[in-house]
Amino acid sequence: MGDGAGKAKMELHPGIRIAICDDEPAYRRILREKILQDSIRNDYEVNIREYGSGRELLEGIDSFPAEVFFLDIQMEQGGDDGIRTGRELRRRGAEGLLIYVTAFIDYVQTGYEVRAFRYLLKSQIGDMLPKVLNHVRQELSGGTYYFKTGGETVGVEKGRILYLESSGRVLRLVTGEEEYRFYDTLDHAAELLGEGFLRCHRSFLVNGDKIQKYSAGEIVLQGNIVLPISRSYAKAVRKRLMLDMR
């Protein structure tokens, strides 16, 4: 048996392409250094480019199709420059993960319309960036969720799943195109699907990347699907969506 047998190593895109967009060179430097440190510590490759404005980033998108964008929400072109840049990236068809970096927690909810992947408070970069980068690596590694239904094993890409609903011993898995029903528990499904999915109700498990907006009582997913947030899960949902920012 060769070296490393028995260890499952995550399959990563060689050289994750990362764009850092911030009008403050000091913060760009801090992000770059900490990303490089994390890549060395966790044995993965990155390819990083820096941009000083949203306009500069948009001009360079064709030559450097980033898989991950770190966008400062407030830049010199306006109070919500990072949000406008995110809108334009999506309008041009960019599917990379948008991570908003902000000095103010008040902006945390503003990115749902552009499918923001995560948020970072500038004051917490040192503590939170490794966790965010771990989520990035999980997302880019892909992954398929397997289950048995109708006497056969079916695999659905995790990224296509909107949510799962539990009714007794039966789970209903919903994507944008189809539905499946099979026997399992929501707890077991959550364990297999990983951190990208969150429980908002005893009967619902949702794909965090499909959330468009949320309030104290409900979550709205892509396709205007509205699901309830129960009181017992409200605090955990808020904590998860804001990446433990308080």
ABEGO torsion letter per residue (X at the ends): XBBGBGBBBBBBBBGBBBBBBBABAAAAAAAAAAAAAAAAAAGBBBBBBBBABAAAAAAAAAABBBABBBBBABBAAEAAAAAAAAAAAAAAGBABBBBBBBABAAAAAAAAAAGBABBBBAAAAAAAAAAAAAAAAAAAAEEBBBBBBGGBBBBBBAAABABBBBBEABBBBBBAABBBBBBBBAAAAAAAAEAABBBABAABBBBAAABABBBAABBBBBGGBBBBBBAAAAAAAAAAAAGGBX
